[in-house]
Amino acid sequence: MTEQGREAAPQRAAGERSAGPRSGFDYEAATWGAECLHPGERSIAGYRLAEALVHLPQRGRLLDVGCGAGRILRALRELRPELALVGCDVSRTALAALAASAPEIETRLASGDGIPAGYAEFDAVLVIDVLEHVGDPERLLAEVRRVLSPGGVLHLHVPCEGDPRSLWRWLPGQAGPAALKRRFGGHLHRFRRDEVLRRLDAAGFRVLRVRNSLHLIGNVADVAVFAALAFANRRAREGGPATTGDVIASRHALVRAVDALIYAEARLLGRLPSWSLHVSAVRDAASPSSGATGGRSGGGSASGTSAASSSAPIPPAT
């Protein structure tokens, strides 16, 4: 970790649980990313990885924020062997799993919305399925900008459940604490697609590439998965909560078939706007004009975004 210009991120107190005070979600009990992600895999995770690779450097240092058990990092180890890989997460359980499966990948424990890294320490940062979990999205984007070197690349994936293109936007009961995405995924926000792009601009990032997924088949499948999780958790008598990671890890023939269809849909329709947003952006050398909460495009909360505590932690990717 670089020392010059370093700004220390806050450290987690001993024994603190990996859940924000208003999220109600325990990131130690629910761990994502233990399953394998093979290069070229025809799945929605494979699509996310392929999109990230478009603008990632061949060498340098890369940080995966909310890395979970390291599914993406372990794939990058094969695809970008000259990159020095680092994963950070709030979950000690997830980081321990990553350290056991890939000891050559550095792990760091995150706390709050801060990132445990020095100023301009990384050439690339991944924030995949994380922004919707944190209490203060502007704070996290500001932290990403701080740890990125000038000209460094950010790759972001955000499911925008408040967007009119999402079925979640129109389902009753999905905007409050009883929402399925909050209960079984830890989602605190229901972003709109245009809102995420405005927030990136306001935080000092210049967008390089935008792609989309979960148009029709993926839209329906996403709702079906969380409805099934709700049913499964009602029936469960013991053990931790079932998660989307458990669905993926099951490798059931139906799961694989639907996953392949969602991948094909994304490949075919990726240029068409949807609510599942994949963005590659570069860190502008100039400072954001109005800080992390204002900005050139008015990057405040838009309609469809739920309020949340600013002290919720950086969670693992879902």
C-alpha positions, 0 to 999 in steps of 0.5 A: 500500500502506498504511503505518500498521500495515503488517507487511512480508511476507518477500521472495523472494531473487533467483533462488529457485525457485517451489517449496517444498522438499517440493512438488517442483512448479515454478510457473514451468514450469507457469502457470495462468490465461492463458486467458480467462474470460468473464462468464456462462461456463457452465464450472466456472471460470464457476461459481467466479467466480459464487460469488465475486461473490455477496458481493464489494463493488462498490468498494474494493480486492481481492486475488487470492492465487495469481492466476496469469496473472490469469484471474479478475482480468481477468474482474472488471475487466469485472464490478466496474470500480470495484474496484481489483484486485491480484494476488499470486503466487510465479510471476514468469512468471505475473505477467509474463503478467498485467502484459502482458495487463492492465497496469492490474492491480497485481501483487506477488510473494509468498514463503513463506506471507506475503502482500505487503500491509499491515494491513487494506489490502483490502476483499476477498480471493480464495483460489481453489484455493490452500489445498491448495498451501501448507505452512502453511494456518493461517499463510495464513489468518492472513495473509488476516485480517491484510490484510483490513479488519474486515468484509472478505470472503474468498472461498475455493475448496478441493478437499477430496480427503481428504473421503469424498465425493471419489473421490480419497479412495478411490483407492490411491496418492493420499495420498503423494508419488506422488499425481497431484494432487501431481505434476501439480497441486502439492497438498500437502494432502487436506482434509476439507470439515468441516476447512476450515470449522473452520479458517476459524472458528478463523482468525477468519472468519464464514461467509456462504455455502457452495456445492459442486461436482464431485458426480458428473460432476465427481468422475469428470471430475477423476480422468479429467483427472489420469489423462490428464495422467499419461499425457500427461507419460509420453509427452512428451519435451520442454517443461514439464509438462502441467497442467489449464490446458493442458486448459482452454486446448485448448478441445477440443469434448469438454473444453467439453462436459464442462465445461458438464455440470459447470457444470450439475451444480453449479448444480443440486446446489450446496446439497448437500455435496460435496468441492469447497467454495466459501465466502464469509466475513467477517472478524470484528472480534474476534481469533481466540480461540486464534490461527490454529492452535487456535480455537473449533472445534478447527481442527487437522488432521483425518484425511485431511490429509497433512503438508507443510512450512510453507515451501511457497510460495503458488502460482497458482490451478489 
